[in-house]
Amino acid sequence: MTDTIPGDARQPVLVASGVSRQFREGPATLEVLRGLDFSVAAGERVAVVGASGSGKTTLLQIIGGLDRPTSGRVEIAGQDIHALGESARGSLRNRTLGFIYQFHHLLPEFSALENVAMPLLVRRMAVSEARERARAVLDRVGLGARLEHRPHELSGGERQRAAVARALVTEPALVLADEPTGNLDGRNAAQVFELMLELNRERGTSLVIVTHDLKLAERMERTLELAEGRLVGLGDAQRGNLGS
């Protein structure tokens, strides 16, 4: 039996069907995800909450094609990401997905501009065009004066804004964010989150955000709780009780 979380009347960018994930721990089998069915519509904002160790990061990795489900299917923009070969799967990720993590994962030897341009260069865009697009996005996130700074020369909030810019420079259909404000103080967390919401509104990019930040979750269109391997949709009253 699965827990179906209905999507939206808009065209879905993500459809997951019967997604399960098991891990072997010695003689035991640990079932982290249990036959999940859910979808995310174009432009929709979805928060995923749950206790530490409940499988939230595993779910994001499976959606993003970085881990394989034990069973089930994940369609991104109409394509089953796990049915593709490694090269085609990487190409689909590059064209349709953006990733933001709790730690920025910027390459230390490259400037902010070079880091943000990297996904465009991977798809073999001309260097001059890639740099111009990266410059425009960095300017949009308030880093137009920090283009040539390397990560160690940026503040924590600036590094995370650069990571947001890198995720969005390819204009993905869906951004997957794993605790994107978890390492930031309150002021910087609010700035990064507002930036993500603005870009969601302006570009129609769907967001799936794993978070412990209840204020962030409350501003999503839907909040899903992952518990005992299943997703449960939370209504407004339940969302308001998450922190109690």
Steps between C-alpha positions, in 0.01 A plus 500: 500500500635844409428851620398706199575869530303676227680754288345795323295576189812648343725278289717286731878529478548210743298181533616230743317166500546221752846620608660277763855492633649227713847470652671189634639527852668166566227236497225763531326702229422862578204634303547878479239583234184295458319524168475878473269655239505875451538771240616861478342744257676762290578801717387330820681540834511190721664454841598157631536476878569214737725380777874458447565165336150471358633479141448856373845529343469151352172606340663809344791295370262253335295780345819656368637177355793487744373182666281222363176381658470135594173511308279762339527765232598868497408712198663839454343708221337181371815283499572213735834619635603156627430330167770712331865418458756696699569754225133562418415521871771761551371696202144494637624624838695779335205611287215474750629490860680736734647392834558708815655343808551604862869540417562705187737252324665779300833398348765683707746560215246682282342843527130554565454574129682181395305288751165627377596466133611137550162328432471692173851401396414136576226524237765642261370853485750751361720639778408862426125425512532287815690777678247761393207295628683424824578869544133592453382247759768601751398862456140394562595338833698807610850374420574716196795657680642165617534318167872431524506411869571140593284324758737565791474873424119496529288505815281203586191673366682601181621144442146366535364768265764393248382140544142613431623682188681186381181294548292749302736602220379213279136611553398156632141381518555372855736597782571246775626664819629311805497729807608796283507744795619253764852645535395867498408744774146636511565808285688316226254209508212743444682667209579171326146375549344822368727473199380146429135612525558796269662284237222243536244771428696661217611185316233247597763260634356225722659460843526190717666602825602270785510717810479519878420872469131519588466859378631392162267199486200718582562710189491205264181411313507149647679335789560125498618313808716191455444257784551124518584495131179668385403850393201670657365833382456755780219756505541855630402410857746209508778716356439754775549225758831374363704704744286424805 
